[in-house]
């Protein structure tokens, strides 16, 4: 069975299937901030969605990060590294990409297992 949460015309924020949770791409709460703050608030949104879906960051399977400019890679990673629980790092990819809005510096897509 497929369960879709917060579904709109274009996408669902959460899709659950066979114990796996898929989150749509998440961006920051305030795009006027720098990479550190954008990464922090983006990850706060991920954490809230995982909780809503019956999971948490210890159950992440995969994360794909999209970063506007690789010059921000180290600063983004510092936030990421402090957020991911030790011993629970997911499979991860990070690519430089154009963003949907020019002010966005980072976006993430997450796949997780249910608790």
C-alpha positions in Angstrom: 0.0 0.0 0.0 1.2 3.5 -0.8 0.3 6.3 1.7 0.7 9.9 0.6 0.8 12.7 3.2 0.3 16.5 2.5 -0.4 15.8 -1.2 -0.8 18.7 -3.6 -1.2 19.0 -7.3 2.5 18.7 -8.0 3.9 16.5 -5.2 3.4 14.8 -1.8 5.6 16.0 1.1 5.8 12.4 2.4 5.2 9.1 0.6 5.3 5.8 2.6 5.6 2.4 0.9 6.5 -1.0 2.4 8.1 0.5 5.5 10.1 3.1 3.5 9.6 6.8 3.8 10.4 9.2 0.9 10.5 13.0 1.6 10.2 15.5 -1.1 13.0 18.1 -1.5 13.3 20.3 1.6 14.8 23.8 1.7 15.4 26.4 4.4 12.8 28.4 6.3 14.4 31.7 5.5 16.3 32.1 2.2 17.8 35.5 3.3 20.2 33.6 5.6 23.6 32.2 4.8 24.5 28.5 4.1 24.8 27.6 7.8 21.4 28.9 8.8 19.8 27.6 5.6 21.2 24.1 6.3 20.1 24.2 10.0 16.5 25.1 9.2 16.3 22.7 6.3 17.4 19.9 8.6 14.9 20.9 11.2 12.2 20.5 8.6 13.5 17.1 7.6 13.5 16.0 11.3 9.9 17.2 11.7 8.7 15.4 8.6 10.5 12.2 9.6 8.7 12.3 13.0 5.4 12.9 11.3 6.0 9.9 9.1 6.9 7.6 12.0 10.7 7.8 11.7 13.7 9.8 12.8 17.2 10.7 11.6 18.7 7.5 13.0 16.6 5.6 10.4 17.7 7.6 7.4 18.8 5.3 4.5 19.8 7.9 1.9 20.2 11.6 1.6 20.9 13.6 -1.6 22.0 17.2 -1.1 22.0 19.8 -3.7 24.2 22.8 -3.1 24.2 26.0 -5.2 28.0 26.6 -4.9 30.6 24.1 -3.8 32.4 27.0 -2.0 29.8 26.4 0.8 30.5 22.6 1.0 32.6 22.7 4.1 30.3 25.0 6.0 27.2 22.9 5.0 29.1 19.7 6.0 29.9 21.2 9.5 26.1 21.6 10.1 25.3 18.2 8.6 28.0 16.4 10.6 26.8 17.8 13.9 23.1 16.9 13.1 23.6 13.3 12.0 23.7 10.9 15.0 27.1 9.2 15.4 27.0 5.7 13.8 23.8 6.5 11.8 25.1 8.3 8.7 23.0 7.5 5.7 24.2 6.8 2.2 24.7 10.3 0.8 25.4 12.2 -2.4 26.0 15.9 -2.8 26.0 17.7 -6.1 26.3 21.3 -7.2 23.0 22.4 -8.8 21.0 25.3 -9.9 18.2 26.0 -7.5 14.5 26.7 -8.1 14.9 30.1 -6.6 18.2 32.0 -6.8 18.3 32.8 -3.1 18.3 29.1 -2.1 21.7 27.7 -1.3 20.9 24.1 -0.4 18.2 21.5 -0.7 17.9 17.9 0.5 15.9 14.8 -0.4 15.7 12.0 2.1 14.7 8.3 2.2 14.2 6.6 5.6 12.9 3.5 7.1 10.0 3.5 9.5 10.9 2.9 13.2 
